[in-house]
Amino acid sequence: MSKPYSRDYWEAFLSALKPEGRHFINGELSPSSSGETFTRTRPMDGKPGATLARGNAGDIDRAVAAARAAFDSGVWRKKDPLEKKKIMLKWAQAIRDHGDELALLETLDVGKPVMASLNVDVRLCADGIQFYGEMIDKLYDEVAPTPPSERAIVRKVPIGVIGAITPWNYPMIIDAWKLGPAIAAGNSVVLKPAEQSSLSAIRLAQLGFEAGLPAGVLNVVTGYGEETGKPLALHMDVDMIAFTGSTEVGKQIMGYAAQSNVKRVALELGGKSPLVVFADADLDAAASAVAWGCFYNSGETCHASTRLIVERSAQEALIAKIEAVTRSDIALAHPFDPSAQIGALIEEEHMNKVLSMIAAGEKEGARRAFGAERTLAETGGYYVSPGVFIDMTNDMSLARQEIFGPVLAAIPFDTEEEALRIANDTIYGLAGAVFTKDMDRAHRFSESLHAGTVWINTYDMSNFATPFGGFKQSGFGRDRSVHAIDKYCDYKTIWQHFG
Ligand code: NAP
């Protein structure tokens, strides 16, 4: 029987909820060694949220030691692949079974609509763990061609202790993108979630342990980036950092790896993705793709389609359609409101940053078509309405900087060459799209767009079979798909001579 997911349902659930805010190390909940904590502010209403352990280098040492002990003992990596698969699948099911609770924790932390947390974030998190669980008994090594007196086996072996550092925009999904392949490959993990969004990570680790992951295979240390993420990335006994976050911090992570033990690094970083619309395109489809692509998750999406590069003759009609779709389909409301499609921004400081970037853009001459204003201030929460600026040029700050809010910059063009030049004129290369009915042009364009994912006549379509990640300063290494397993493995050659 389907549940009545009303506002009352979530309010009642919330009043009974006691979120866990301690680290999860070696299969146990643990306060910070300093005893220090910090308290989150709820983005949906500005009220105090959960209290969390404020981790430090000592806590990271404890978690890394637990991860190392689990790895060295072989308790996980040497387990029968069928057994490992069963545990991962049990974990995925436990995530689904605790879906309401996980969705609520996510919404309390990040302010997105709780139904989106449930139907998108929880679902994709469980699907991710399942996808990699199902791969465990299908991973083969290789035998290389050699003369008959020799045999060379090329083994794919786990790397060891992985430090995973994740952001706050899709916490559960991105955690699963890292935990799924890293653990399936046989590694142990120390996860440092963003300080704003640790509740779901702690619960995910508890559920994994209850499903049968041995102690120490998955550890979570909560706290601030400088106090926990940095010591994790500098740690001499961590073999790899899998990072998702800003390009700025990604560069620091590379530095920490170089300063310490040359640990491997995989970086999923920022974006300023172009969506190019030619005048011959289906403008209704394009308008819907632009609006959802840019405004979903309140624009707090790394691959949000924040630059609309539109053929000049179609700009006016397309913007009118984008406004209509935004107003009719993308309801901004309190995250417990069942009609909400988008909710609050992550925190007051971030909302103010978004508003000040908008103000700076207007000073430079950006022309507002609609929206991009603070709203629902009476709730105490941090809401900004989706908005569009038109007749922009690609050198304006709203077209260049990652705003991470619901703000679209529309840049008109006159020729295909100009559209391509503008689309590629960015330090980022995460994603992009082209809308046109001319398939020759669509393929020419998609080949020439420097981005890890290019969509044709759609946006933001994906599944676990497709790799995700960026070119240029959007990082390197790929999450999702079978290829993500390679990231968490080393190749080892075992050469045998038959005497
Ligand atoms: P962020 O500020 O770079 O933080 C990401 C993570 O790094 C957080 O856990 C953060 O901890 C930690 N951190 C901060 N300073 C650190 C340091 N000196 N050493 C080690 N760790 C440190 O990014 P964010 O604001 O959370 O997320 C938004 C960014 O993520 C955007 O740029 C977005 O494009 C990018 N992103 C990319 C992808 C992708 O797949 N390419 C996906 C999602 C998001 P604290 O939170 O405690 O500071």
Residues whose N, C-alpha, C, O or C-beta is under 5 A from the ligand:
A	BS01	NAP	I165 T166 P167 W168 K192 P193 A194 E195 Q196 G223 Y224 G225 E226 G229 K230 T244 G245 S246 T247 V249 Q252 E268 L269 G270 G271 C302 S474
